[in-house]
Amino acid sequence: MGDRFAHLGLDDRERQTAAHFLHLAQAAYERGAVRFTSFLDERGQAIAACAAQVCAGRPYGGFPAAQRVVFGFAEDVSALADDVYPIEAVLVRHRRQDVVGHRDLLGALMSLGIKRETIGDILVGEGEAVVFLLSAVAPAVVQELTRVGGVGVSCSLGRPEALPAVRMRALEGVAASLRLDCIVAMAAKKSRSEAVRMIRSGLVARAGRVVTDPAREIAAGESLSIRGCGKFVLRSVGAVTRSGRYHISYDQYI
């Protein structure tokens, strides 16, 4: 597979993914066609970006700040305009007094048999949500999604003029150092020994790349995905306490 993926430390499943992405990229280059992945998380995006070294590549998720994106491959990046991506927005409406969260919507979609890789970002607002999906599954969702938990909903293709904002929870904490294990322990509310086990088990990714070294230091502005706990962004590092601990401000995607 060459050295282009060596720095990512791929496991066997990820090597299969990398081979698939490389096949898409080579087909795009050799045939002058456009090829697309399904929706990718940060890790998948890092793998796709390496595959795109053989051709032009561009990620897009339906709106500029999307976290989950489809990666497009083409002979020239000019062929990868927003409107050629196989992405459709579905507007989900419900009564304003009802509470429908991201996890509720994701669970309802998957209960319909919709696979995770066909689902992009889910933006939740008051009385409505916008779900980005692969175009192939969007019509089925519009027809079949009538309830989310105990809440009745109506769905239509398209998006409102203004998208709901990406929701984040501002948090504060204290960490013994800026080492990865200390930051993970703080964010995931685990003991440091539990955090070390999670890191060494490959459950923690920094900017989409799995990190297995608990001693790796984290800087302000970096993102961490902790499997089973969520995604976090280290906003700032404040003053050091008298005991040598760090005040940390961070955000959690909700």
HELIX and SHEET records of a PDB file:
HELIX    1   1 ALA A    6  LEU A    8  5                                   3    
HELIX    2   2 ASP A   12  ARG A   31  1                                  20    
HELIX    3   3 GLU A   42  ALA A   51  1                                  10    
HELIX    4   4 ALA A   52  VAL A   54  5                                   3    
HELIX    5   5 VAL A   77  ALA A   79  5                                   3    
HELIX    6   6 ASP A   82  VAL A   84  5                                   3    
HELIX    7   7 HIS A  102  SER A  111  1                                  10    
HELIX    8   8 ARG A  116  THR A  118  5                                   3    
HELIX    9   9 ALA A  138  GLU A  144  1                                   7    
HELIX   10  10 LEU A  180  ALA A  188  1                                   9    
HELIX   11  11 ARG A  192  ARG A  200  1                                   9    
SHEET    1   A 3 ARG A  35  LEU A  40  0                                        
SHEET    2   A 3 VAL A  69  ALA A  74 -1                                        
SHEET    3   A 3 ALA A  56  TYR A  60 -1                                        
SHEET    1   B 4 ILE A 119  VAL A 124  0                                        
SHEET    2   B 4 GLU A 128  LEU A 134 -1                                        
SHEET    3   B 4 ILE A  87  ARG A  93 -1                                        
SHEET    4   B 4 SER A 154  LEU A 157 -1                                        
SHEET    1   C 2 ARG A 147  VAL A 148  0                                        
SHEET    2   C 2 VAL A 151  GLY A 152 -1                                        
SHEET    1   D 6 MET A 168  ALA A 175  0                                        
SHEET    2   D 6 TYR A 246  TYR A 253 -1                                        
SHEET    3   D 6 GLY A 230  VAL A 240 -1                                        
SHEET    4   D 6 SER A 223  ILE A 226 -1                                        
SHEET    5   D 6 VAL A 204  ARG A 206 -1                                        
SHEET    6   D 6 ARG A 209  VAL A 210 -1                                        
END                                                                             
